[in-house]
Amino acid sequence: MSPIKINTLSAFALLVFAGCSTTLQAQTSKEIITAPLAVIKKAPLSENELKRWSHLDLIKDSIPGMSVDRAYAELLQEKKGVKVIVGIVDSGVDIEHPDLQGMIWTNPKEIPGNGIDDDKNGFIDDIHGWNFLGNAVHENLELTRVIKKGDNGSAEYKSALAQYEEKSKKVLEDKQQVDFLIDVHNTIKKALNKTTYKLEDLSTISSTDPKVARSKMVMTQILTNAGPTFDPESELEDYRASVYDQFNYNLNKEYDGRKIVGDNPDDIKDNHYGNNVVFGPDKEEALHGTHVAGIIAQIRGNNLGGDGVTNNVEILTVRAVPDGDEYDKDIALAIRYAVDNGAKVINGSFGKSYSPHKQWVYDAIKYAAKKDVLIVHAAGNDGYDIDKTENINYPNDSEDNIKEFTNNVLTIGAINKQYGETVVAPFSNFGKINVDVFAPGEEIYATVPNNKYKYLQGTSMASPNAAGVAALIRSYYPKLKAAQVKQILMDSGVALPATVVLGEEHVPTPVAETSRTGKMVNAYNALLMAEKMSKK
């Protein structure tokens, strides 16, 4: 489709000029947003800008956000939308977080606490969703599970074994590194006599102790490179926990995380298990899912934390993603559960490299398509081209990694807050066939369990940003189908620069190689396109 200009009455197409080779048109409240020739942002961002950069506007703020604030100010003030149920298939959600109150789905067919399956769906007292993991928290990676089953002579086994050996070697190296950094941090804490500190605090350390001097040098370099939001106490603990979880659980062939659940994960008909505690046995373990939910739905304008993309939603929680790799059965059943309970958008911020029962998930995706449900899925965080068969990120919507078998899955890569050739986050997967569009995914501020907030990054954060815009469209234009909403989010995006650098190696790449669109999600443009499409 060729680029066209959109006037105040016509809001269709919204294709912007790839490579930004056009001059910036004078903006009115109803013109599409296109990328200008040059975007220069004064650095660093203010604290308020950083907390909500994903909602800001490339033209007005020089930040490649999704123009959410502008959409509310200029397009939605006189409109009323309908409530949209958004399924969060994740690690669980702290549904008691104060910034999510009023945003949580409640099953209207179930009577709380009576121990009876009132709606006869096989899940007793599923008031706010379902927890398919029960009290399980940690799990193996799928490749660990593959090799635990033994050498069957398959190419999959050989590939999994090679990756297992590579990951095991790296986790031992990471373990040594994190132990060293924790020791550095503890030395600095002792020297400063406080647990939290900033770069400027390090200059007050005057000890001649060689260990203290070395620790000061190391931490100075870390804080200089990490930026103002880096908190050594929490960030290093997160790093330690991640490495030790890999060592103790994800790559530990002796660990059986499924035993506590009590089902057979290789039997799709064994499908009524788990419990109704949607944040799991420990709220802190629901950090990932709570952050995802907050990106979509944390209360706007209440001066708490950040703002969600839309508050016209109800978050339906399906806990199915452990620390480690999810089981195909859990994901397939979670998708079906969300669909059957009215979700019109499902966010999936998870993924893995092997999928022994992928057909179960494919069938669930097709079921969602028949029920007009849009699935928004994270592209993954390895910095890989997932068009290559060795880099496939499951679940996907193509059995051959080329042709889509359905039109209701939107795969999202991640961008950062600096528009330019480095705008694609280095961790983000990409692929001109299997990634559809990009969305903000670096340093995203949102809810985490126990009334807290945190910056997190990943395609896990980009996906709910896009899902929030999808929910916004489905709220204000409920007659549009899931496939139409997907196409709107792709076609209405703002173009990325003509050349971007990809992966940890920062390889300069034509934007056409990054995704199907070479664009980033824009709520303002998407709503303009939805308006036009709904009138048709």
Backbone torsions as a table, in degrees:
resi	resn	phi	psi	omega
1	MET	NA	131.0	-178.7
2	SER	-80.5	153.1	-179.7
3	PRO	-68.9	139.3	177.0
4	ILE	-132.4	156.3	176.9
5	LYS	-87.5	143.9	-178.3
6	ILE	-115.2	125.0	178.5
7	ASN	-92.9	-169.9	-173.4
8	THR	-69.3	-16.5	-179.2
9	LEU	-106.4	-20.0	-175.7
10	SER	-115.7	118.1	-174.8
11	ALA	-121.9	24.8	-176.7
12	PHE	-87.4	169.3	174.4
13	ALA	73.1	-69.4	175.8
14	LEU	57.2	18.2	174.7
15	LEU	-72.2	124.4	178.3
16	VAL	-98.1	163.6	-171.2
17	PHE	-75.0	113.9	178.6
18	ALA	-57.7	134.6	179.7
19	GLY	85.9	-2.9	174.7
20	CYS	57.5	40.8	-176.0
21	SER	-88.9	14.8	-179.2
22	THR	-110.5	153.9	174.4
23	THR	-77.2	156.7	-178.0
24	LEU	-77.7	125.6	177.0
25	GLN	-79.4	153.5	175.2
26	ALA	-61.7	131.1	-174.0
27	GLN	-88.7	133.3	166.7
28	THR	-118.9	176.0	-173.4
29	SER	-66.4	-16.2	-176.6
30	LYS	-118.8	11.7	177.3
31	GLU	-90.5	149.1	177.8
32	ILE	-65.6	156.8	177.3
33	ILE	-95.3	123.4	175.8
34	THR	-123.1	158.4	-178.0
35	ALA	-75.3	129.5	177.5
36	PRO	-74.4	173.1	-179.7
37	LEU	-63.1	-37.8	-178.3
38	ALA	-140.1	138.2	176.2
39	VAL	-125.3	114.2	-179.4
40	ILE	-118.6	116.6	-178.5
41	LYS	-107.6	129.3	174.5
42	LYS	-67.0	133.5	-178.2
43	ALA	-113.4	152.3	-4.9
44	PRO	-83.1	169.3	175.6
45	LEU	-67.7	149.0	173.7
46	SER	-67.9	163.6	179.9
47	GLU	-59.3	-41.3	-179.4
48	ASN	-67.3	-40.2	177.1
49	GLU	-62.6	-41.3	-177.8
50	LEU	-65.3	-39.6	-177.7
51	LYS	-67.5	-23.3	-176.1
52	ARG	-138.3	32.9	-176.5
53	TRP	-63.3	-28.9	-178.4
54	SER	-67.4	-13.4	179.4
55	HIS	-98.4	-5.0	-175.0
56	LEU	-85.7	-177.8	-166.7
57	ASP	-124.5	135.7	-177.3
58	LEU	-61.4	-37.1	-177.9
59	ILE	-78.6	-51.3	-173.6
60	LYS	-77.3	-32.7	-172.6
61	ASP	-115.9	-6.1	-176.9
62	SER	61.0	26.7	-179.4
63	ILE	-125.6	132.1	-174.7
64	PRO	-79.6	55.1	174.4
65	GLY	-80.6	-169.7	-174.0
66	MET	-98.5	11.4	177.9
67	SER	57.3	34.9	-179.1
68	VAL	-67.7	-47.3	179.8
69	ASP	-59.0	-42.2	179.9
70	ARG	-65.2	-37.2	178.1
71	ALA	-62.0	-44.0	178.3
72	TYR	-64.8	-43.1	-175.2
73	ALA	-69.6	-36.0	-170.5
74	GLU	-110.3	-18.3	-173.9
75	LEU	-120.2	-26.0	-167.8
76	LEU	-112.6	-2.9	-173.9
77	GLN	-60.4	-34.8	-177.2
78	GLU	-99.5	8.9	-176.3
79	LYS	-110.4	154.1	173.7
80	LYS	-125.2	132.8	179.7
81	GLY	-107.1	175.5	176.3
82	VAL	-102.2	158.3	176.9
83	LYS	-68.5	139.1	178.3
84	VAL	-122.6	129.6	176.4
85	ILE	-84.4	126.3	178.4
86	VAL	-115.0	119.6	178.1
87	GLY	-83.4	128.9	176.6
88	ILE	-109.4	99.8	176.2
89	VAL	-89.8	106.9	-168.6
90	ASP	-162.3	-153.1	-176.2
91	SER	-86.3	2.6	-175.1
92	GLY	112.5	161.5	-179.6
93	VAL	-132.3	134.2	172.6
94	ASP	-75.5	90.9	-175.2
95	ILE	-72.3	-5.7	178.4
96	GLU	-96.0	1.1	179.2
97	HIS	-60.9	131.2	-176.4
98	PRO	-60.4	-25.9	-178.4
99	ASP	-87.4	5.6	175.1
100	LEU	-118.1	5.0	-177.8
101	GLN	-66.6	134.4	-176.0
102	GLY	86.5	-5.3	-178.3
103	MET	-107.6	4.1	-173.3
104	ILE	-99.7	131.0	178.0
105	TRP	-67.6	138.1	173.6
106	THR	-123.5	129.1	-178.9
107	ASN	-67.9	112.1	-176.5
108	PRO	-72.3	-12.8	-176.0
109	LYS	-100.0	3.4	-175.4
110	GLU	-119.4	135.5	176.7
111	ILE	-93.0	120.6	-174.1
112	PRO	-61.5	134.7	166.7
113	GLY	72.5	11.9	-178.2
114	ASN	-93.8	-0.5	178.0
115	GLY	68.5	17.5	-178.0
116	ILE	-120.8	142.4	176.0
117	ASP	-83.1	79.4	-172.0
118	ASP	-61.6	-39.0	-177.7
119	ASP	-90.6	1.9	174.2
120	LYS	55.1	40.5	177.0
121	ASN	-101.7	5.2	178.6
122	GLY	91.8	0.2	-177.8
123	PHE	-124.2	112.7	-175.0
124	ILE	-77.5	128.1	177.2
125	ASP	55.6	40.7	176.0
126	ASP	-80.5	76.5	-172.5
127	ILE	-75.3	-43.7	-176.3
128	HIS	-120.1	13.2	-177.8
129	GLY	135.4	-157.0	-178.1
130	TRP	-145.8	149.6	179.9
131	ASN	-113.6	98.5	-178.3
132	PHE	-76.4	-7.4	-180.0
133	LEU	-97.3	-7.2	-177.8
134	GLY	56.6	-127.5	-179.9
135	ASN	-95.3	8.1	177.8
136	ALA	-73.8	144.1	178.9
137	VAL	-125.6	-52.3	-175.4
138	HIS	-100.1	152.8	-179.3
139	GLU	-149.7	161.7	169.3
140	ASN	-69.6	160.3	162.2
141	LEU	-72.1	156.6	-179.8
142	GLU	-62.0	-36.0	179.4
143	LEU	-65.4	-31.1	174.8
144	THR	-66.2	-42.3	179.1
145	ARG	-65.2	-35.7	179.0
146	VAL	-62.3	-47.9	-176.5
147	ILE	-75.6	-23.9	176.3
148	LYS	-64.3	-27.5	-179.5
149	LYS	-76.7	-10.4	175.0
150	GLY	100.2	161.5	-178.4
151	ASP	-75.6	110.6	178.2
152	ASN	-102.9	10.1	178.5
153	GLY	80.5	3.7	-175.6
154	SER	-83.0	158.3	175.3
155	ALA	-65.4	-32.8	179.3
156	GLU	-62.7	-43.1	179.5
157	TYR	-62.3	-45.8	-178.7
158	LYS	-62.0	-42.0	178.6
159	SER	-64.8	-43.9	-179.8
160	ALA	-63.9	-40.7	179.8
161	LEU	-63.6	-43.6	179.1
162	ALA	-62.4	-42.6	178.9
163	GLN	-68.6	-36.9	179.1
164	TYR	-61.8	-45.4	-179.5
165	GLU	-64.9	-38.5	178.6
166	GLU	-66.4	-45.5	-179.8
167	LYS	-67.0	-37.0	179.6
168	SER	-64.4	-40.6	177.9
169	LYS	-63.5	-43.4	-177.7
170	LYS	-67.9	-38.8	-177.7
171	VAL	-66.6	-30.0	175.2
172	LEU	-67.5	-39.6	176.5
173	GLU	-65.7	-42.5	179.4
174	ASP	-64.4	-36.0	179.7
175	LYS	-63.2	-43.0	176.9
176	GLN	-62.3	-42.4	-178.8
177	GLN	-65.4	-46.5	-176.6
178	VAL	-68.9	-34.3	175.8
179	ASP	-62.2	-40.9	177.7
180	PHE	-63.8	-45.2	-177.8
181	LEU	-67.0	-37.2	176.4
182	ILE	-63.3	-39.2	177.4
183	ASP	-64.9	-41.0	176.1
184	VAL	-59.4	-47.7	-179.1
185	HIS	-61.1	-44.9	179.4
186	ASN	-63.0	-36.4	177.6
187	THR	-64.9	-43.2	178.5
188	ILE	-64.8	-43.6	178.8
189	LYS	-57.5	-43.0	-179.6
190	LYS	-66.9	-40.7	-179.6
191	ALA	-66.9	-35.3	-179.4
192	LEU	-90.8	-17.4	-177.2
193	ASN	62.0	38.3	173.2
194	LYS	-157.5	156.8	-173.4
195	THR	-89.0	-27.7	178.8
196	THR	-113.7	141.6	-177.9
197	TYR	-157.7	162.0	178.5
198	LYS	-118.7	176.6	-177.7
199	LEU	-57.2	-41.9	-176.9
200	GLU	-66.2	-24.6	178.9
201	ASP	-66.2	-29.5	-175.7
202	LEU	-65.1	-27.6	-179.0
203	SER	-67.5	-16.4	-179.8
204	THR	-83.1	-8.7	179.9
205	ILE	-80.6	121.7	-177.4
206	SER	-122.2	13.2	-177.6
207	SER	-63.0	143.4	176.3
208	THR	-95.3	0.1	177.4
209	ASP	-61.4	124.7	-177.6
210	PRO	-56.1	-38.0	-179.7
211	LYS	-66.4	-41.1	179.0
212	VAL	-66.3	-42.8	-179.9
213	ALA	-62.5	-42.5	178.4
214	ARG	-65.8	-42.9	179.4
215	SER	-62.1	-40.1	178.1
216	LYS	-61.8	-42.9	-179.3
217	MET	-63.8	-45.9	-178.9
218	VAL	-63.4	-46.9	-176.8
219	MET	-70.4	-30.8	175.5
220	THR	-61.5	-43.2	179.1
221	GLN	-65.3	-41.8	179.9
222	ILE	-62.5	-49.5	-176.6
223	LEU	-68.1	-32.6	177.7
224	THR	-65.1	-41.8	-176.9
225	ASN	-81.7	-28.3	-170.7
226	ALA	-80.1	-27.7	179.3
227	GLY	95.7	173.5	-169.1
228	PRO	-69.7	-21.3	-177.4
229	THR	-86.8	-3.5	-176.3
230	PHE	-72.8	123.1	176.2
231	ASP	-112.6	106.4	-174.5
232	PRO	-55.4	-39.0	-176.4
233	GLU	-61.7	-50.9	-176.5
234	SER	-80.9	-39.1	-176.2
235	GLU	-67.0	-42.4	179.8
236	LEU	-70.1	-32.9	176.3
237	GLU	-67.5	-39.9	176.4
238	ASP	-61.2	-42.4	179.1
239	TYR	-64.1	-44.9	178.9
240	ARG	-60.6	-46.6	-179.0
241	ALA	-61.6	-41.1	179.8
242	SER	-62.4	-46.8	-178.6
243	VAL	-65.8	-45.4	-177.8
244	TYR	-70.0	-31.7	174.5
245	ASP	-64.1	-40.7	176.3
246	GLN	-61.8	-44.5	-177.1
247	PHE	-67.6	-45.3	-173.5
248	ASN	-85.0	-28.1	-171.5
249	TYR	-126.0	-59.9	-170.4
250	ASN	-60.1	-40.3	-176.8
251	LEU	-110.1	9.0	-178.2
252	ASN	-89.1	106.3	-177.0
253	LYS	-67.0	-16.9	179.9
254	GLU	-87.6	-9.4	-175.1
255	TYR	-89.5	132.5	177.6
256	ASP	-119.9	96.5	-177.5
257	GLY	-81.9	-12.0	-174.4
258	ARG	-88.6	-20.0	-173.7
259	LYS	-53.5	-38.7	-176.5
260	ILE	-67.5	-24.2	-178.9
261	VAL	-71.3	-41.1	173.5
262	GLY	91.1	8.1	179.7
263	ASP	-108.7	-179.4	172.4
264	ASN	-106.5	105.8	-175.6
265	PRO	-67.7	-9.6	177.8
266	ASP	-98.7	11.4	179.6
267	ASP	-126.2	103.9	-176.9
268	ILE	-67.9	-20.6	179.4
269	LYS	-80.3	-15.9	173.6
270	ASP	-83.9	81.0	-163.1
271	ASN	-120.7	11.3	176.0
272	HIS	-122.2	93.8	-176.8
273	TYR	-150.8	174.1	-178.8
274	GLY	90.4	-159.6	-179.9
275	ASN	-152.5	-176.4	-174.4
276	ASN	-98.3	9.2	179.4
277	VAL	-86.0	94.1	-166.1
278	VAL	-74.1	-11.9	174.6
279	PHE	-98.2	0.7	175.0
280	GLY	83.4	-174.8	-175.1
281	PRO	-71.7	-18.6	-179.6
282	ASP	-142.1	116.4	-176.8
283	LYS	-54.8	-36.6	-177.4
284	GLU	-59.1	-28.9	179.4
285	GLU	-74.6	-8.6	177.3
286	ALA	-94.2	19.7	-177.4
287	LEU	-56.7	-49.6	-174.8
288	HIS	-62.0	-49.8	-178.5
289	GLY	-66.6	-35.3	179.0
290	THR	-67.3	-37.7	177.8
291	HIS	-65.9	-43.7	177.5
292	VAL	-59.4	-46.3	179.7
293	ALA	-61.5	-40.2	-179.8
294	GLY	-65.5	-38.5	178.0
295	ILE	-57.0	-39.0	-179.7
296	ILE	-78.9	-43.7	-160.4
297	ALA	-132.9	2.4	179.6
298	GLN	-58.7	145.2	-167.0
299	ILE	-62.5	128.7	-178.7
300	ARG	-78.8	137.7	169.7
301	GLY	72.3	19.4	-179.3
302	ASN	-100.8	8.0	179.8
303	ASN	61.2	23.1	172.6
304	LEU	-114.9	127.0	174.3
305	GLY	54.1	-136.5	177.3
306	GLY	-100.2	-166.6	177.5
307	ASP	-119.4	142.0	172.8
308	GLY	-77.2	163.3	177.4
309	VAL	-67.0	-38.6	179.5
310	THR	-150.5	141.6	175.2
311	ASN	-102.4	3.5	178.5
312	ASN	-90.2	45.0	-177.3
313	VAL	-135.3	164.0	169.2
314	GLU	-126.1	123.8	-177.7
315	ILE	-85.7	117.5	177.1
316	LEU	-102.1	115.5	-173.9
317	THR	-93.4	128.3	172.0
318	VAL	-125.7	108.0	-178.3
319	ARG	-83.6	114.7	-176.4
320	ALA	-147.3	2.2	-174.8
321	VAL	-119.3	108.6	-178.9
322	PRO	-85.2	-177.7	166.8
323	ASP	-78.6	101.6	-169.8
324	GLY	130.8	-161.1	-179.3
325	ASP	-93.2	139.0	177.4
326	GLU	-68.5	154.6	173.3
327	TYR	-87.9	141.3	178.8
328	ASP	-57.0	-39.1	-178.7
329	LYS	-61.2	-46.0	-179.5
330	ASP	-60.4	-42.6	-178.7
331	ILE	-67.1	-43.7	179.2
332	ALA	-60.7	-45.1	-179.9
333	LEU	-70.7	-34.3	179.0
334	ALA	-65.0	-43.1	177.6
335	ILE	-61.2	-46.2	-179.8
336	ARG	-63.5	-39.4	179.4
337	TYR	-62.6	-46.6	-179.4
338	ALA	-62.8	-42.4	178.7
339	VAL	-61.7	-47.8	-176.3
340	ASP	-65.3	-20.8	-179.5
341	ASN	-104.9	20.0	166.5
342	GLY	96.9	5.8	178.4
343	ALA	-62.9	136.3	174.8
344	LYS	-106.2	-17.1	173.4
345	VAL	-134.4	136.0	175.1
346	ILE	-123.0	128.4	175.6
347	ASN	-100.6	132.4	178.4
348	GLY	-124.5	90.4	178.6
349	SER	-95.2	64.8	-179.6
350	PHE	-153.4	170.8	178.0
351	GLY	171.6	162.5	-178.3
352	LYS	-157.1	170.3	-173.3
353	SER	-93.6	-16.6	-179.7
354	TYR	-130.5	145.8	-176.4
355	SER	-147.0	83.5	-174.8
356	PRO	-59.5	-32.8	-179.3
357	HIS	-116.8	45.7	-175.7
358	LYS	-61.7	-25.3	-179.3
359	GLN	-64.1	-32.6	176.0
360	TRP	-61.4	-41.4	-179.5
361	VAL	-71.0	-41.5	176.8
362	TYR	-57.7	-43.3	179.1
363	ASP	-62.8	-38.1	178.4
364	ALA	-67.4	-38.6	177.6
365	ILE	-63.9	-42.1	177.8
366	LYS	-65.2	-36.5	176.3
367	TYR	-62.2	-43.6	178.0
368	ALA	-62.4	-39.0	179.2
369	ALA	-62.3	-42.8	178.8
370	LYS	-62.7	-29.9	-179.4
371	LYS	-94.4	10.9	175.9
372	ASP	62.7	48.0	179.7
373	VAL	-115.6	130.0	177.6
374	LEU	-89.3	129.9	176.1
375	ILE	-108.1	121.6	178.4
376	VAL	-107.0	124.9	-169.6
377	HIS	-129.4	140.0	178.6
378	ALA	-73.3	139.3	-176.4
379	ALA	-75.7	-22.0	-179.4
380	GLY	109.5	161.0	-167.6
381	ASN	-119.1	33.0	-178.1
382	ASP	-99.5	-3.9	-175.8
383	GLY	68.7	27.6	-174.1
384	TYR	-102.3	157.9	167.4
385	ASP	-85.7	103.2	-174.4
386	ILE	-81.3	5.0	168.9
387	ASP	-72.7	-23.0	178.8
388	LYS	-77.2	135.0	-173.9
389	THR	-60.8	-30.4	-179.9
390	GLU	-74.2	-8.9	-177.9
391	ASN	-114.9	14.2	-176.6
392	ILE	-53.9	136.0	177.2
393	ASN	-110.5	111.7	179.9
394	TYR	-92.0	149.1	-2.8
395	PRO	-77.5	154.2	176.2
396	ASN	-132.7	-177.8	-176.7
397	ASP	-118.5	32.4	-179.6
398	SER	-150.2	125.5	-179.2
399	GLU	-76.2	-21.6	178.6
400	ASP	-112.7	7.8	-179.4
401	ASN	66.7	16.9	178.5
402	ILE	-129.4	-57.0	-174.8
403	LYS	-98.4	126.4	178.2
404	GLU	-70.9	136.8	177.0
405	PHE	-94.3	-2.9	177.3
406	THR	-155.1	167.0	-174.3
407	ASN	-119.2	27.7	-176.7
408	ASN	-119.6	15.7	179.0
409	VAL	-115.8	126.1	179.4
410	LEU	-115.1	118.1	-175.9
411	THR	-102.7	129.2	-167.0
412	ILE	-117.2	127.0	169.4
413	GLY	-93.7	174.2	-173.8
414	ALA	-115.6	140.4	171.2
415	ILE	-116.9	165.3	175.2
416	ASN	-107.1	-172.0	-169.5
417	LYS	-90.5	3.1	-178.6
418	GLN	-113.0	105.9	-179.5
419	TYR	-70.7	132.5	-177.4
420	GLY	154.8	-167.3	-174.9
421	GLU	-68.0	-16.6	178.1
422	THR	-98.8	17.3	-173.1
423	VAL	-67.3	-28.7	176.0
424	VAL	-75.6	125.6	-178.7
425	ALA	-60.4	135.4	-175.4
426	PRO	-61.5	-24.7	179.5
427	PHE	-80.9	-15.5	-171.0
428	SER	-71.9	132.8	167.9
429	ASN	-67.4	161.6	-177.9
430	PHE	-149.8	175.1	179.1
431	GLY	159.6	125.4	-175.0
432	LYS	-71.3	-10.5	176.4
433	ILE	-104.8	-42.9	-167.5
434	ASN	-106.5	-2.2	168.5
435	VAL	-112.1	130.6	-174.3
436	ASP	-88.7	-46.4	-172.5
437	VAL	-163.4	164.9	-178.6
438	PHE	-110.0	159.7	177.0
439	ALA	-150.7	162.1	-178.9
440	PRO	-57.8	129.0	-178.3
441	GLY	-142.5	2.0	179.3
442	GLU	-106.2	134.2	178.5
443	GLU	48.3	64.1	178.6
444	ILE	-101.4	127.6	-174.2
445	TYR	-97.7	122.5	-177.9
446	ALA	-160.8	177.3	-176.5
447	THR	-62.3	143.1	167.2
448	VAL	-135.6	165.9	-171.4
449	PRO	-57.2	158.4	175.5
450	ASN	62.0	47.6	170.0
451	ASN	66.1	25.4	-176.5
452	LYS	-113.4	173.9	177.8
453	TYR	-136.5	157.6	-177.7
454	LYS	-159.8	151.0	169.1
455	TYR	-85.2	126.9	172.4
456	LEU	-131.6	161.3	178.6
457	GLN	-142.4	155.4	-179.7
458	GLY	147.7	167.9	171.3
459	THR	-64.6	-16.8	173.2
460	SER	-61.0	-28.0	178.2
461	MET	-90.7	-32.0	178.0
462	ALA	-65.6	-40.0	-177.6
463	SER	-59.8	-50.7	178.8
464	PRO	-67.6	-26.0	172.8
465	ASN	-61.1	-45.7	177.3
466	ALA	-67.4	-39.6	179.4
467	ALA	-63.6	-34.6	176.9
468	GLY	-63.0	-40.9	177.1
469	VAL	-66.8	-38.8	176.3
470	ALA	-60.0	-43.5	178.5
471	ALA	-64.9	-36.2	177.7
472	LEU	-61.1	-44.3	178.5
473	ILE	-64.5	-44.9	-177.6
474	ARG	-69.2	-22.2	175.8
475	SER	-74.4	-47.8	-175.2
476	TYR	-88.2	-19.3	179.3
477	TYR	-133.3	66.6	-171.5
478	PRO	-67.2	-13.4	179.6
479	LYS	-80.3	-15.5	178.9
480	LEU	-71.3	141.3	-178.8
481	LYS	-83.5	163.4	-179.0
482	ALA	-56.8	-43.5	-179.7
483	ALA	-64.2	-34.5	177.3
484	GLN	-68.5	-40.8	178.8
485	VAL	-63.3	-42.0	176.1
486	LYS	-57.5	-48.2	-177.6
487	GLN	-65.3	-37.3	177.7
488	ILE	-61.0	-47.6	-178.6
489	LEU	-62.0	-33.0	178.5
490	MET	-76.6	-51.6	-173.0
491	ASP	-72.0	-27.8	-173.6
492	SER	-89.9	0.3	-177.5
493	GLY	-66.5	162.7	174.6
494	VAL	-91.3	138.1	-174.3
495	ALA	-66.2	139.7	168.0
496	LEU	-76.0	164.3	177.1
497	PRO	-57.9	159.6	-176.2
498	ALA	-60.6	-33.1	177.2
499	THR	-128.9	132.9	176.9
500	VAL	-130.8	160.0	175.7
501	VAL	-100.7	139.4	-172.9
502	LEU	-122.9	148.3	173.5
503	GLY	71.9	174.1	179.8
504	GLU	-65.0	-21.5	179.8
505	GLU	-83.5	-6.9	178.2
506	HIS	53.5	54.5	-179.0
507	VAL	-83.5	120.4	176.6
508	PRO	-61.5	129.1	-172.0
509	THR	-141.7	138.6	173.2
510	PRO	-59.2	139.6	-174.3
511	VAL	-59.5	-27.3	-179.9
512	ALA	-63.3	-20.0	179.8
513	GLU	-85.3	-7.9	-173.1
514	THR	-82.3	-33.5	-171.7
515	SER	-168.1	178.5	178.5
516	ARG	-68.6	-25.6	-174.1
517	THR	-113.5	-28.7	-172.0
518	GLY	67.5	28.7	-173.4
519	LYS	-129.5	168.8	173.9
520	MET	-121.2	142.4	-175.0
521	VAL	-58.4	137.6	177.1
522	ASN	-136.2	115.7	-175.6
523	ALA	-65.3	-39.7	-178.6
524	TYR	-61.0	-52.7	179.1
525	ASN	-62.2	-39.6	-178.1
526	ALA	-62.2	-39.7	179.5
527	LEU	-69.5	-35.2	174.9
528	LEU	-62.8	-44.2	179.5
529	MET	-66.5	-39.6	179.5
530	ALA	-62.5	-38.6	177.8
531	GLU	-59.6	-48.3	-179.4
532	LYS	-66.1	-44.7	-177.4
533	MET	-65.7	-36.8	-178.5
534	SER	-67.3	-31.0	178.6
535	LYS	-72.1	-26.3	177.7
536	LYS	-71.0	NA	NA
